[in-house]
Amino acid sequence: MTKLSERLELNRSMQSPSKAKPTSRDVAEFEDLYNLLAPKNDWSEADYVAWCLDLAEDKKLTIGCLRALQNACEAGRAMTNEDWSNEW
């Protein structure tokens, strides 16, 4: 293995956890949150596709955003900083 390929492999292995491919658990939580929020927000099929692309790009941020939206929805108000959880 060349030095360049070793460095490339090391870079791949050091990928940020939030940028890692969503696990089946991530996808299940995403689907649950999306299915809960979509009817309340009148989201369309195009919205679903956009959220899925976001999930593939950054699962932590996407699921965190859906959780924050759920928290705000349950409280019956617009989303605030307090709706964002640091749990992951």
KASULMO-V422518 format. One record per helix or strand of 2 or more residues. SS is the DSSP state (helix for helix, strand for strand). FROM is the first residue (numbers start at 1). TO is the last residue. Records with the same first field share a line. If there is no record, write none. Layout:
BEGIN
SS->FROM-TO ; FROM-TO
END
This chain:
BEGIN
helix->3-13 ; 17-19 ; 24-41 ; 45-57 ; 59-75 ; 81-83
END
